[in-house]
Amino acid sequence: MDSSHMTSLPEDITDDQPPQPASVFASVPQRPPTKSSSEKYAPLDWSSYFDKEDDVAIPESNDVFHVYMAGTEGPVVFCLHGGGYSGLSFSVSAGIIKEKARVVAMDLRGHGKSVTDNDFDLSVETLCNDVLAVIKELYGDSPPAIILVGHSMGGSIAVHVAAKRLLSTLAGLIVVDVVEGTAMASLIHMQQILSNRMHHFSSIEKAIEWSVRAGTLRNIDSARVSVPATLKYDDSKKCYVYRTELEKTEQYWKGWYEGLSDKFLSSPVPKLLLLAGTDRLDKSLTIGQMQGKFQMIVVRHTGHAIQEDVPDEFATLVVNFISRNQIGPNGVVIPGLLKPAFSKP
């Protein structure tokens, strides 16, 4: 790999500066040394947030999906990440949510540590089937109450899974910063956006640093745990590259978002839409929100990855959603009733 193609970012000030000569200002305390770039952007292990990881093999296939799990009680907050991210995108928030509920975050096909026969088949149908297959392998025919949480592409998959009405214990749906109108309009720019990214990194630390400095992620701790899972080492180029080649999946992008608003509105479970800006609402959702069909919260001072940029606030919103809708381990418990409100169709 020609080093001229590597973009290096300016290092932070390190603490190995030469001693300064004594002066009349010698009594002024020196500013504490700043951590070097390699320390500041060093990877963090997922085990600080999740309790365990596992591989879920799907019967009668060669597909194995990687999942991260946290918590031991309450309903299951089942997290689906965006395109190019991984299950670890929910790490820091999972470390908080697990005090009140269980959290499962899977690496979708072609992402993270999941391995499938066709990593490039990111069609909405295939991704939905993957999610349903993983849930069935984890919980059999008697799953606990499940709140589907999806970010960006994962949000569209969560909506499509809910629309299939195959999850008998689906108790809630939380969609993070994806709206049909805005997403469809942005598709024509996606290839340009992907090509403008930095594609080669001399180290994992450099990739983490770039993601923070470029504004892709705004929380250093979250980036330190989530970015490494989005990379792989390329022996031929002698550098790190993206694990997921999104630019090769363009044929599926439209299918993620087409008809998304109506599917979201028609889902019979409690719904929450988290947005980074109100400009993202399209007509169907604007009308639906005015009719009280779902709850919408605009999370200020954040980028596209709300769950990473403000994990504390995101976790609080998820826990409040569970509490407000009285979602227990086995479903929505209505005061005065002892049985779940949701049953098999």
C-alpha positions in Angstrom: 0.0 0.0 0.0 1.5 3.3 -1.0 1.8 5.4 2.1 0.8 8.5 0.2 -2.8 7.1 0.3 -2.8 7.0 4.1 -4.3 10.1 5.6 -2.7 10.7 9.0 -4.3 13.0 11.4 -2.3 15.4 13.6 -1.3 13.8 16.9 -2.4 15.3 20.2 0.3 16.9 22.3 2.3 14.3 24.1 3.9 14.5 27.5 7.4 14.0 26.3 8.2 17.7 25.7 11.7 19.1 26.4 11.9 20.8 29.9 11.3 24.5 29.8 14.0 26.9 31.2 13.1 28.4 34.6 11.5 31.8 34.4 9.5 34.3 36.4 6.5 32.2 35.5 8.0 29.0 37.0 5.6 29.1 39.9 2.6 28.9 37.5 1.4 25.2 37.6 1.9 23.5 34.2 -1.1 22.2 32.3 -1.5 18.5 32.8 0.0 16.5 30.0 -2.5 15.4 27.4 -2.7 11.7 26.6 -1.0 10.7 23.4 -3.3 10.0 20.4 -2.6 6.2 20.7 -3.8 6.2 24.3 -6.7 8.5 23.8 -8.1 6.4 20.9 -7.1 2.9 22.2 -9.7 0.2 21.7 -12.0 -0.7 24.7 -13.2 -4.2 25.3 -16.9 -4.9 24.9 -16.9 -6.8 28.2 -17.0 -3.5 30.1 -20.6 -3.2 28.9 -22.0 -6.5 27.8 -21.9 -9.6 30.0 -21.2 -12.2 27.3 -21.0 -12.9 23.6 -22.2 -16.0 21.7 -22.4 -17.5 18.3 -25.8 -18.5 17.1 -25.7 -21.2 14.4 -28.8 -21.4 12.2 -30.0 -25.0 11.5 -29.8 -26.3 7.9 -27.5 -23.5 6.9 -23.9 -22.4 7.2 -24.9 -19.1 8.8 -23.5 -18.2 12.2 -24.6 -14.9 13.8 -22.6 -13.2 16.6 -24.6 -11.7 19.5 -23.7 -9.7 22.6 -25.8 -10.0 25.7 -26.3 -8.1 28.9 -28.6 -8.2 31.9 -30.6 -11.1 33.5 -34.1 -9.8 34.1 -36.9 -8.0 32.4 -38.0 -7.9 28.8 -35.4 -8.2 26.0 -34.2 -5.1 24.2 -33.2 -6.6 20.9 -30.8 -4.2 19.0 -30.2 -4.0 15.3 -27.4 -1.8 14.1 -27.1 0.4 11.0 -25.2 -0.4 7.8 -21.5 -0.6 8.3 -21.8 -0.7 12.1 -22.0 -3.7 14.4 -23.8 -4.9 17.5 -21.2 -3.1 19.6 -22.8 0.1 18.4 -25.1 -0.3 21.4 -22.3 -1.2 23.9 -22.2 1.8 26.2 -26.0 2.2 26.3 -26.4 -1.6 27.0 -24.2 -1.2 30.1 -26.9 1.1 31.5 -30.1 -0.6 30.1 -29.0 -3.9 31.6 -29.9 -2.7 35.1 -33.5 -2.7 34.1 -33.8 -5.1 31.2 -32.0 -7.7 29.1 -30.1 -6.5 26.0 -29.2 -8.5 22.9 -27.3 -6.9 20.1 -26.6 -9.0 17.0 -24.1 -8.5 14.2 -26.2 -8.5 11.1 -25.2 -10.4 8.0 -22.0 -9.1 6.5 -21.1 -7.2 9.7 -19.0 -7.7 12.8 -18.2 -11.4 13.6 -21.2 -12.9 11.9 -20.3 -15.3 9.0 -22.8 -16.4 6.3 -22.8 -18.1 2.9 -23.5 -14.7 1.3 -22.4 -11.6 3.2 -23.5 -9.4 0.4 -27.2 -10.3 0.4 -28.5 -7.4 2.5 -32.0 -7.6 1.1 -34.7 -6.7 3.6 -36.2 -10.1 3.3 -33.0 -11.9 4.1 -32.1 -9.6 7.0 -35.6 -10.1 8.5 -35.4 -13.8 8.2 -31.9 -13.7 9.9 -33.3 -11.8 12.8 -36.3 -14.1 13.3 -34.0 -17.1 13.0 -31.7 -15.8 15.7 -34.6 -15.0 18.0 -36.0 -18.5 17.5 -32.6 -20.2 18.2 -32.2 -18.1 21.4 -35.7 -18.5 22.8 -37.4 -21.4 21.0 -41.2 -21.2 20.8 -41.6 -19.2 24.0 -39.7 -16.0 23.7 -39.9 -13.3 26.4 -41.4 -9.9 25.7 -39.2 -8.3 23.0 -38.7 -4.6 22.2 -37.1 -4.3 18.8 -34.6 -1.4 18.6 -33.1 -0.5 15.2 -30.7 2.2 14.1 -30.7 3.4 10.5 -30.7 0.3 8.2 -31.4 -1.7 11.4 -34.4 0.5 12.1 -35.9 -0.4 8.7 -35.3 -4.1 9.5 -36.9 -3.8 12.9 -40.0 -2.2 11.2 -40.2 -4.9 8.6 -39.8 -7.7 11.2 -42.6 -6.1 13.2 -44.8 -5.9 10.1 -44.5 -9.6 9.5 -46.5 -10.2 12.7 -44.5 -13.4 13.4 -43.1 -12.4 16.8 -45.9 -13.3 19.2 -44.3 -11.5 22.1 -43.3 -8.3 20.3 -44.1 -5.6 22.9 -42.5 -2.5 21.5 -40.7 -0.9 18.5 -38.0 1.8 18.8 -36.6 3.3 15.5 -33.5 5.4 15.7 -32.9 8.2 13.1 -34.4 6.7 10.0 -37.4 8.1 8.1 -38.6 6.9 4.7 -38.8 10.2 2.9 -35.3 11.4 4.0 -33.7 8.0 3.4 -35.1 7.6 -0.1 -34.0 11.1 -1.0 -30.5 10.5 0.2 -29.9 7.3 -1.6 -28.7 9.0 -4.8 -25.9 10.5 -2.7 -24.9 7.3 -0.8 -22.2 6.1 -3.2 -20.6 9.5 -3.1 -20.8 9.6 0.7 -19.2 6.1 0.9 -16.4 7.0 -1.5 -15.6 10.2 0.4 -14.9 8.2 3.6 -11.3 7.4 4.5 -10.8 3.8 3.5 -7.4 2.7 4.8 -6.0 3.0 8.3 -2.5 2.2 9.5 -3.9 1.2 12.9 -7.1 0.6 14.7 -6.3 3.7 16.8 -6.2 5.8 13.7 -9.6 4.5 12.6 -11.1 5.4 15.9 -9.5 8.8 15.8 -10.8 9.4 12.3 -14.3 8.4 13.1 -14.4 10.9 16.0 -12.6 13.8 14.3 -14.7 13.4 11.1 -17.8 13.6 13.3 -19.1 10.1 12.3 -19.2 9.3 16.1 -19.2 12.0 18.8 -18.5 9.9 21.8 -14.9 8.7 22.2 -15.7 5.8 24.6 -18.4 4.5 22.3 -16.1 4.8 19.3 -13.3 3.0 21.1 -15.5 -0.1 21.7 -17.5 -0.1 18.4 -15.1 0.9 15.7 -12.7 -2.0 15.9 -15.6 -4.5 15.0 -16.2 -2.5 11.8 -12.7 -3.2 10.5 -10.6 -6.0 9.2 -6.9 -6.3 8.4 -6.1 -6.5 4.7 -2.8 -8.5 4.3 -2.3 -7.4 0.7 -2.6 -3.7 1.5 -1.0 -4.0 4.9 -3.6 -1.8 6.6 -7.1 -1.9 8.1 -10.1 -1.6 5.9 -13.9 -1.7 6.5 -15.3 -5.1 7.3 -18.5 -4.4 5.4 -18.3 -3.3 1.7 -21.6 -1.3 1.6 -20.9 0.1 -1.8 -21.4 -3.5 -3.2 -25.0 -3.7 -1.8 -26.6 -0.8 -3.6 -29.3 -3.0 -5.2 -30.9 -3.6 -1.8 -30.9 0.0 -0.4 -34.2 1.1 -1.9 -35.9 -2.0 -0.4 -34.8 -1.0 3.1 -36.8 2.2 3.1 -39.6 1.9 0.5 -43.0 1.9 2.3 -41.3 2.2 5.7 -43.6 4.9 7.1 -46.8 3.0 6.5 -45.3 -0.2 7.9 -44.2 1.6 11.0 -47.5 3.3 11.6 -49.5 0.1 11.1 -47.5 -1.9 13.7 -49.9 -2.5 16.6 -47.3 -2.3 19.4 -46.2 0.9 21.3 -43.7 2.8 19.1 -41.0 5.4 19.7 -39.1 7.3 16.9 -35.9 8.9 18.0 -34.6 11.6 15.6 -31.5 13.8 15.5 -33.6 16.6 13.8 -37.3 17.3 13.1 -36.5 18.0 9.4 -36.4 14.2 8.9 -40.2 13.8 9.3 -42.1 12.9 6.1 -45.8 13.6 5.5 -47.1 10.2 6.6 -45.2 10.4 9.9 -46.1 14.0 10.5 -49.8 13.1 10.2 -49.3 9.9 12.3 -47.6 11.9 15.0 -50.3 14.5 15.1 -52.8 11.6 15.5 -50.8 10.2 18.4 -49.9 6.9 16.7 -46.4 6.9 18.1 -44.1 8.9 20.4 -41.4 11.0 18.8 -38.4 12.5 20.6 -35.8 14.8 19.0 -32.5 14.2 20.6 -30.5 17.4 20.4 -26.7 17.8 20.0 -26.2 14.4 18.4 -25.3 13.0 15.1 -26.9 10.1 13.2 -25.7 7.4 15.7 -27.8 8.7 18.6 -27.2 5.5 20.7 -23.4 6.1 20.4 -23.2 9.8 20.7 -25.4 10.2 23.8 -25.6 6.6 25.3 -26.7 7.7 28.7 -29.7 9.7 27.3 -30.5 6.9 24.8 -30.5 4.3 27.6 -32.8 6.5 29.7 -35.2 6.9 26.8 -35.3 3.1 26.3 -35.9 2.4 30.0 -38.6 5.1 30.2 -40.3 3.6 27.1 -40.4 0.2 28.8 -41.7 1.7 32.0 -44.3 3.9 30.4 -45.8 1.1 28.4 -45.6 -1.3 31.4 -43.6 -3.9 29.5 -42.7 -6.8 31.8 -40.6 -9.9 31.1 -43.6 -11.7 29.6 -45.4 -9.0 27.8 -47.4 -5.8 28.5 -49.1 -6.2 31.9 -52.2 -4.1 32.2 -53.1 -3.3 35.8 -55.8 -5.8 37.1 -54.8 -8.5 34.6 -52.3 -11.2 35.2 -51.7 -12.3 31.6 -49.7 -10.7 28.8 -51.6 -8.5 26.4 -49.9 -10.0 23.4 -50.5 -13.6 22.4 -49.9 -15.7 19.3 -51.8 -14.5 16.2 
